[in-house]
Amino acid sequence: MYPLLFRAVLSRFDPEFAHHAGMAVIRAVGVPPLSWATRAMTRPDPSLRVEALGLTFPSPFGIAAGFDKNAVGVRGLAALGFGHVEVGTITAIPQDGNPKPRLFRLIADRAVINRMGFNNRGADAAARRLARLRRGAPDTVIGVNIGKSRVVDVEDATADYVASATRLAPLADYLAVNVSSPNTPGLRGLQAVETLAPLLRAVRDASGSTPLLVKIAPDLADDEITAIAQLAVSEGLAGIIAHNTTISRDGLVTDAATVEAAGAGGLSGAPLKRRSLEVLRVVRSAVPEDFCVIAVGGVETAADVQERLDAGATLVQGYTAFLYRGPFWGREINRGLVSRGTARA
């Protein structure tokens, strides 16, 4: 049913408008009694539980940052069967993001290009929503992804991240430092080890007991990925999220003129599958066995999730395929994992 709805109706709408409309439905799903009925259909099988970061995840499969930027759909996404929800990216200072249009579908590739630019209502607003969530949905695993405010110079990025961490870490199950979005000028330069080390150290200290992870880009060279992974371990981080969107346009089947018209931004979706596995294997080879690695990129099916778990991922996240597969995508993944016998090889 959903593929027909997408082709006939949703694909005709502006992608950002369609996303906001979908979020309105997701928010409704999170309100009782609809949430109770939905959970009855989508609750992950107990065999899928994963212990990581000192937490119990009901499924290894969760929603990546970028889908729920302002922590407004957490209850609904949890009701739809996702094992965790990573909200954000959230900045210390509220910002509108980049000019519209800034979100583009590449339907033939089951992919998306975005240059949203960390549009969000800021850390204070997010903290108020997270505090309410903690009262109303205490069992939902919520990660919080933080980034640099656009108006803050790169030289002052550490203080900006620390401000967000101080406000949000006490309300998060884990905190993720995003230094890898291609849509904030200068941000990816923070991935240089000599710059990243003091930033992570300061955010770690500000985060207290909340597990801290760093999210990296897939466009780094493998030796750079290894260096960041080793840095994360040596600085006492809890894990790595591998990875963000790519600036590459290699291997797309969408008409080149359409891709060119979409312009700059990060590519996500099915075309990232091969590189996602490569990055995951590089990271896993550089960190201890018990170090948390969250794999993101090109995940569409239960087989994709299982492939990431078999390659050493602790948890797996998705985003783009939600647009193409619909609201019961999380349930589909979870049931597929169970039918394969076990979530882990």
N, C-alpha and C positions, 0 to 999 in steps of 0.2 A: 504493500500500500504506500509506504513512505517514498520509495523510488519514483512511483508515478506522480505523487504529490510534488516531489522536488522538480521533476522534469516539466510538469504541466503548469505549476504555479510558482513555487518558491524561487526557481532559477530565473524567473522574470523580474523579481524584485531586486532593488539595490542590495548588495550583500550586507552592508552594515545595517540597513533598515531591517532586513530579514533576521539578522542576528538579534537585534533588540526585540523584535516580535517573538522570536523563539525564547529569549530570556524571560519574557513576560509569562509565557506558558510554563516554563521551568519553575519560575517563582510560585505560580499557582499550584503546581504539583507538590511543592514543599509545604503546603498548608493543610492541616488536618481538616476533614477526614480523608481528603484525596491522597495525602501523603501515606496514610495507613494502607489504603487500597493498593497504591503503587508499590510500596515496599513489599507487600505480600506477593507481588508478581516478580519483583526484581531482586530481592534480597540474595546476596551471594551465598553459595553453599559454604558451610563451615570448613570444609576441606581446603578452601582457598585462602584461609587466614595466613598472614605473614607477620612475623615479629621483626621489626626493624626500628631503629632510632629510639628504642625504648618504648615503642608503641605497638599496638595490635591493629593491623590493617585488615579489614574484612575481605579484601581482595587485593591482589597485587596490581590491579589496573585502576588508575585514577585519571582525573582531568588535569591537563597541564595548565600552567599560568597563561593568561591571555584570553581565556574563555569567559571567566568571571572576574573582570578587572576590579570591581568595587565590592566584592563579597556580598552580592545581593541574591545569588542563586544557589548558595551552598546547600540549603535544606533540600531543594528540589533535585539537585545533582546527586546528593547522597541517596535520596529516595529512588532515583533511577538506577542505582546499583553500583555507582562508582566507589571504589575503596578508599579514595581520598580526593580532596579538592584542593588544588593549589591556586589561591586567589592572587590577583595582581596582574601586571606589575604595578605596585603602589609606590608613589614618590612622597617625600616629606611635604612638598608644596603641591597643592592641587594644580592640574594643568589640563588644557583642552586637547592636547596632542597636535598632530599635523593637520593641515588643511584637507578637507574632503574634496573628491573621493580618495579613499586611502585603503580600501579593501577590495580585492579583485579575485573572482573565481577563475580557475583554469580547469573547466569541467572535464575536458578530455584527459587531463592528467590526474584528476581527483586531487587537485592542489589549490592552494590559495597564495596570493601575494598580498602582504600587508605592510603598510608604513604608518601604523596607528600613532606611534610616538608616545607611548605611555600615557594615554588619555585616562585620567582617573581623578577622583575627588579628594585625594590626599590622605595622608596617614591619620590625621585626627578623625576624619569621617569614617575611615575604615576601622579604626580602633573602636569607635562607638558601635558599629555594626557587629564587629567580632565579639564585643562584650555581651551583646544581646544573644548572639549565637551560642556563646558558651553557657548561657542560662537555659536556652531552649533546645539546643542540640549538642549536649556535652559529649556524646559518643562519636560524633563525626570527626574524622581526622582532617585537620585544616592546616595546610602549608601556606605561608605568606611569602610572596616573592616581592623583593624591594629593588628599586632602581634609582638612578640619579635624576634629580629634578632638572629639567631642561635649562632653567634660568641660572643654575649653579655652574660655575666654571669647573672644568675638569680638575683643576688644581685644588679645588675645595670639595671634591667629591666625597672624601672620607667623612668629613663632618656631616654632610648631607645624609649619607647612608647610616651613620651612627644615630642621627636624629630619628630616622624611621625605625631603626632597630630598637632603640630605647622605648619608643611608643608602642611597637607592635609585637616584639618578641614575647612579652608576658601573656599575650593572647593567642599565640601561635603554637601549634604542635611542633612545627619546624619552621625555620626561616631560610629563605634562599636568596643569595646575593646575585642579582642579574647584572653581569658586566658584558653581556654578549648580544644584546639586541642591536641590529644594524640601523635602527631608526632614530637613535639619539646621537647627535654629533659628538664624536670623541669617545663614546662609551667603550667601544671595543679595544681602544688603546689601553684601558685599565687592565686588560688581561696579561700584559707584560709582567713577568714574575716580579721584577723589581718594584713595580707599582702596585701590583696586586697584593703582595705580602703584607705591607703595612695596613692596607685597607681591610683585608680579612682579619688581621689581628685586632684592629680597633672595633670592627663589627662583632667579632667573637666576644670580646670583653664586654661590649654593650648588651649582648644577647643573654648573658648569664647562663642559666642551665638549659635554655632552649637549643636544641640541635641546630647547627648551622651548616648549610650546604652552599656550594657555588655552582652557578649555571654557566656553561661554556658554549662557545660557538663551534659549529662543524667545519668552519672554513680555516681553522688553525691547522698548521702542519702537525704531523703526528708527534714530532719531538717537542713541540710546544704544548700539546695536550699532555704528554707524559710529564713535562716539567710542572704544569699546573696541578696535575693529580698528585704528584709527589709533594708539592707545596701544601696542598689541602691536608694531606696526612701529617706532615711535619708541624703544621700550625694548629693541629687539633680539631679540624673540622669534622663533622659527622658524615659528610658524603659529598658527592658530585652529581649534578644533573647534566646529562649528556644526551641531547643538546638543544640549542636554540635554532631559529630559522637560518637559512643559508642565503647568501647573496648570489650564489651560482644559479645559472639558468641552463645548465647542461642537461641533455637528455630529454627535454620536453617535447611532447608531440603536438601541443597546442600551436596554432599558426603563429609564426614568428612576429608578425605584425601585431597580433593581439597581445603577445607578451611584451613587446616593445611599448605598446600603448599604455600598458599597466604601469610601466615605469619602475622607479627604484622601490626597494622594500625587501622584506624577508620572505623567502619561499618556504612553504610548509606543505606537508602531505605526502602522498605516495612516492614522488620522485626522490625523497630523502632516505628511502629504505636502505639502500646499499651503504651509503655513507654513515647512516646511523649505526649499523652493525659494526662497521670499521672503527668508529669512534669508541663505541662501547668496549670492543675488544682491546683497544689501546689503553683505555682507562683501567679496565679490569686487570690488565697485565702489570699495571704500575702501582696498584694499591693492595692492601691486605685483603684476605678473603672475607673478613667480617666488616669491611668498609662498605657503607651504603652507596650503591650506584643506581640512580634512577635513569632509565633509558627513555628517550623521547625521539620521535621522528619516523614517519612513514608507517605507523602502526594502523592497520585497518581491521585485521581479523584475529581470532583466537590463536591461529597458527603464528601470526606475527608476534603476538605477545609471548607465546611459548618459546619462539626462536630467541627473543631477547632474554628470557629467563635462562634458557639453556646456555646462552653466551655469557652469563654471569650477572645479569641485571638483578638487583634486589626487588625493585618495583618498576613498573612501566606506566607511562603516561601517554595520552592521546589528546587530540583536539580537532584537527582538520576533518577527519573522517566522520565526526559527529554531523557535520554539515551535509555529508553525502549519504550517510546511513541512518540517520534519524535518532529519535529520543530513546529508543530501546537498544542502542548500540552497546551500552555498558552491560546490559543483561545478556546480549548476544555473545559478547566476549567471555563473560563469566561462565555461561552455560557451555560454551565451546571448550573452555579450559577444563571443566569438569568432565565433559565427554571424552577428552583426551586422556583421562585417567588420573591425572594429577597436574597441579599448576607448576610443578617443578620436576625436572628429569632426575 
